[in-house]
Amino acid sequence: MRNLSVFFARGFFILAALALAPAAIAAPPQSDVPRIAHVTVVFMENREDELVVGNKSAPYFNKELVPQGVLMTNSHAVSHPSEPNYLALFGGSTFGVTSDKCPLSFDAPNLASEAIKAGLSFAGYAESMPQDGYTGCRTILYARKHVPWVDFTNVPASLNLAYHGFPAQPASVMFITPNMCNDMHDCPTLTGDRWLQRNLPPIIAWNMKNDGLLVITWDEAEPDNGTNKIPTLLIGPMLKAGTTSSQRIDHYAVLRTIETALGLGCLQKDCSSSPIAGIWR
């Protein structure tokens, strides 16, 4: 009888200990994102998804680019207005920014600083910027609010470059910001589409030979129907070209995908996002 009492007593303590122990957390599924050598991000402006995708005002995007890549059909910006979205994709956070305030200054890890720390190279290009290293807020066609790398003190000024076309020696990670007309901010969709037609073919051709990924996305939906849904298209030899994905993504998920492809760790809010899955060869 005593042995039976001891058995039940021990069982009680074991059950109590299990109840007090922290619940086990299932390991996240392993990402299928392959390691990629180069990533180029082209950031466009102010278009709701349907104003680009399937729109006759963007013939190059729809007839030439979409068949070459993976179209994300459930892609969303994280905020309004422009600036917080750029910060989200570049730094993993909006840093509490809710306006297009300029100048801003942050001493925080970001995609460029983490890439450099890992031995990779970075370059940020802005079209119509007056000169390399420029830190002013605005000219007629240039706006610093669309150039997030300038806002981080740990990104060398020498990596802030005026865009004059795809460089002969691309960096491991590149951001390209068209000017305020060519990004569709101040000009029609067709104007931006023609800019893409002039500038993307050499990037795509180079990527096909050098294991490069091109990400074309928009900062925010305008007009916004309440979901802030934006066009996002990925092109590269590692993708299932000519397909679509309905995975819900935002700027944080795009950043997490880039980090995973480059073998980098995550940054702030994008750590809770999953990389884009199911689109890779």
Disulfide bonds with the S-S distance in Angstrom:
Cys102-Cys137 2.07
Cys181-Cys187 2.00
Cys266-Cys271 2.06
